[in-house]
Protein backbone atom coordinates (compact mmCIF):
# COMPACT_ATOMS: atom_id res chain seq x y z
CA UNK A 1 0.00 0.00 0.00
CA UNK A 2 1.28 3.46 -0.91
CA UNK A 3 1.84 5.88 1.97
CA UNK A 4 -0.25 9.04 1.58
CA UNK A 5 0.80 11.52 4.26
CA UNK A 6 -0.67 14.61 2.55
CA UNK A 7 -4.24 15.74 3.22
CA UNK A 8 -6.12 17.89 0.70
CA UNK A 9 -9.42 19.46 1.74
CA UNK A 10 -11.86 20.37 -1.03
CA UNK A 11 -15.08 22.35 -0.82
CA UNK A 12 -17.95 21.09 -2.98
CA UNK A 13 -21.49 22.23 -3.63
CA UNK A 14 -24.25 19.71 -2.86
CA UNK A 15 -24.66 19.11 -6.59
CA UNK A 16 -20.93 18.52 -7.11
CA UNK A 17 -20.80 16.06 -4.22
CA UNK A 18 -23.85 14.18 -5.52
CA UNK A 19 -22.30 13.97 -8.99
CA UNK A 20 -19.01 12.67 -7.58
CA UNK A 21 -20.88 10.11 -5.47
CA UNK A 22 -22.85 8.90 -8.53
CA UNK A 23 -19.64 8.51 -10.51
CA UNK A 24 -18.00 6.78 -7.53
CA UNK A 25 -20.77 4.15 -7.48
CA UNK A 26 -20.42 3.56 -11.21
CA UNK A 27 -16.63 3.32 -11.00
CA UNK A 28 -16.65 0.48 -8.49
CA UNK A 29 -13.89 2.13 -6.46
CA UNK A 30 -13.90 1.77 -2.69
CA UNK A 31 -13.92 5.41 -1.59
CA UNK A 32 -14.50 8.98 -2.66
CA UNK A 33 -10.78 9.62 -2.10
CA UNK A 34 -9.88 6.78 -4.50
CA UNK A 35 -12.27 8.13 -7.12
CA UNK A 36 -11.10 11.74 -6.82
CA UNK A 37 -7.45 10.67 -6.91
CA UNK A 38 -8.00 8.67 -10.10
CA UNK A 39 -10.13 11.39 -11.67
CA UNK A 40 -7.45 13.99 -11.00
CA UNK A 41 -4.66 11.74 -12.21
CA UNK A 42 -6.44 10.44 -15.31
CA UNK A 43 -7.66 7.01 -14.24
CA UNK A 44 -11.39 7.64 -13.81
CA UNK A 45 -12.28 8.25 -17.45
CA UNK A 46 -13.58 4.70 -17.82
CA UNK A 47 -16.50 5.52 -15.51
CA UNK A 48 -17.44 8.52 -17.65
CA UNK A 49 -17.18 6.43 -20.81
CA UNK A 50 -19.28 3.65 -19.26
CA UNK A 51 -21.98 6.12 -18.23
CA UNK A 52 -22.13 7.61 -21.72
CA UNK A 53 -22.27 4.18 -23.34
CA UNK A 54 -25.15 3.32 -21.01
CA UNK A 55 -27.01 6.43 -22.15
CA UNK A 56 -26.48 5.43 -25.78
CA UNK A 57 -27.86 1.96 -25.02
CA UNK A 58 -30.96 3.41 -23.37
CA UNK A 59 -31.50 5.72 -26.32
CA UNK A 60 -31.14 2.82 -28.77
CA UNK A 61 -33.67 0.73 -26.84
CA UNK A 62 -36.22 3.53 -27.21
CA UNK A 63 -35.32 4.34 -30.78
CA UNK A 64 -38.47 2.90 -32.38
CA UNK A 65 -40.83 4.96 -30.21
CA UNK A 66 -39.63 8.43 -31.17
CA UNK A 67 -37.03 8.15 -33.94
CA UNK A 68 -36.03 11.77 -34.42
CA UNK A 69 -35.85 12.63 -30.72
CA UNK A 70 -33.96 9.46 -29.88
CA UNK A 71 -31.63 9.88 -32.82
CA UNK A 72 -30.72 13.35 -31.52
CA UNK A 73 -30.05 11.91 -28.04
CA UNK A 74 -27.83 9.20 -29.54
CA UNK A 75 -25.85 11.74 -31.54
CA UNK A 76 -25.46 13.95 -28.46
CA UNK A 77 -24.29 11.02 -26.32
CA UNK A 78 -21.85 9.88 -28.97
CA UNK A 79 -20.49 13.42 -29.29
CA UNK A 80 -19.86 13.45 -25.53
CA UNK A 81 -18.18 10.06 -25.74
CA UNK A 82 -15.88 11.30 -28.50
CA UNK A 83 -15.04 14.39 -26.41
CA UNK A 84 -14.17 12.20 -23.42
CA UNK A 85 -11.97 9.95 -25.54
CA UNK A 86 -10.23 12.95 -27.17
CA UNK A 87 -9.58 14.48 -23.74
CA UNK A 88 -8.05 11.16 -22.66
CA UNK A 89 -5.83 11.07 -25.76
CA UNK A 90 -4.68 14.63 -25.05
CA UNK A 91 -3.49 13.57 -21.58
CA UNK A 92 -0.99 11.10 -23.06
Secondary structure, 3 states (H helix, E strand, C coil): CCCCCCCCCCCCCHHHHHHHHHHHHHHCCCCHHHHHHHHHHCCCHHHHHHHHHHHHHHHHHCCCCCHHHHHHHHHHHHHHHHHHHHHHHHHC
